[in-house]
Amino acid sequence: KKCLKRIKKTHYLNSFITVTEELAMKQAQEAEHRLLRGKPHGPLDGVPFSVKDNFCTENIETTCASHMLKGYCPPFNATVVQKLLDQGAVLVGKTNLDEFAMGSGSTDSVFGPARNPWSYTSSYREQSPEQDPDSDWVITGGSSGGSAAAVASLSSFMALGSDTGGSTRNPGSLCGVVALKPTYGLLSRHGLIPLVNSMDVPGIITRSVQDAATVLGVLQGRDEKDSTTVQFPNLATSLPEDFDIRDICVGIPKEYHAPGLSAETLTQWGRVASMFERAGAKVREVSLPHTQHSIVCYHVLCCAEVASNMARFDGLEYGHRSAVESSTEALYATTRHEGFNHVVRTRILSGNYFLLKQNYDRYFVKAQQIRRLIAEDFRRVFQSGVDVLLTPTTLSDAARYSDFIQEDNRTRSAQEDIFTQPVNMAGTRHPHRSEIPTYSTVQNLETAHIYFTSCQRWKNLNT
Ligand code: GLN
């Protein structure tokens, strides 16, 4: 009830597309009965959660924040959603995103942009929209901005996001919550409407690292409906009792001192590195030499997969159908023109261009080769004895909405993914530490602070 109240109270954040109030109350009552009888399903029984609106939810509208899927109610639940429901977790709603998860601001939704809850704290001094409807705000980051805002604003205790190039970690960082991008193959993608199949993973957003680990424990595992999933033996999903920070070697990739990195972010990065050092961890510079090619390479591969993935939206099977029915081709074309925003249409066109017979080798094959080199970079570093990489998540803190939507900033915003997206392309996990899902993100100082305080067992870390 409290979460549903929070959703109503913070409706101006636009973090929810659908609120499943009735269903939530019914599920919560069932959970309450189980808890009263002393027979909960598990640690998540009765815990309210929200789900990014690109995961299929049975008989609940699933829009991908696109006109194309408005009104689409899937007949099944995504595996990760089903697993949470099976545990008794309570679904409170579906959250806002950039259309089809393409973007990094949660500003490109057919339902309007999501707003960062921290816009309305004293340090930003924005008037709440009730006080001043024209006031500016800072973005949530994206594309899972609704999920991050829902957790940050206490409207749910955990949320599912998706992460293809940073879409869970980026808003997690900008909204000051914990965001985890699990290793590819650890969680099922069945029912996650695809962006880039070879890079997409469901992401987990929570308020503490232990919560994220608990959710990971519930969601992980092989799923026969997703042939890319594997069973990871001995995956540790609780914080170890006897963890000694002095056994850890932290790598700082030198290429991540990228153009556009703000002075403030650089300082915070250094501060966190020194915290590790003071606590006894080894901190050393490492090299990921192909980082500079990753943004371009990602865009070629992303557009190519988008071009193929989006072919299913033809106006016949799902969602929107144009009124122009003079021919099948005309129906397809107008449906797709009306249904997709300019970002999606641009990627479809670019992708088909990269895949043309005469361009295929020059763009697609080349990008795949570079992808291999990027994956090798990570493998080499981990094999050299590094346990974790410490990097910022974004180049700077959250932009104001009015600045972010300027055309020149949008072009630049692709650059924002530089710290997060190489690892999606690498698809790697640590070769020796199979218990560590690669690239859990706890990376701005506020989030790092939550991390440290919630890991009291990390005794040597006296911050
Ligand atoms: N910003 C990237 C893109 O627009 C990544 C998005 C994501 O991770 N879903 O493709």
Boltz pocket constraint, residues with backbone or C-beta under 6 A from the ligand:
constraints:
  - pocket:
      binder: B
      contacts: [[A, 100], [A, 101], [A, 102], [A, 103], [A, 104], [A, 142], [A, 143], [A, 162], [A, 163], [A, 164], [A, 165], [A, 166], [A, 167], [A, 168], [A, 195], [A, 302], [A, 417]]
      max_distance: 6.0
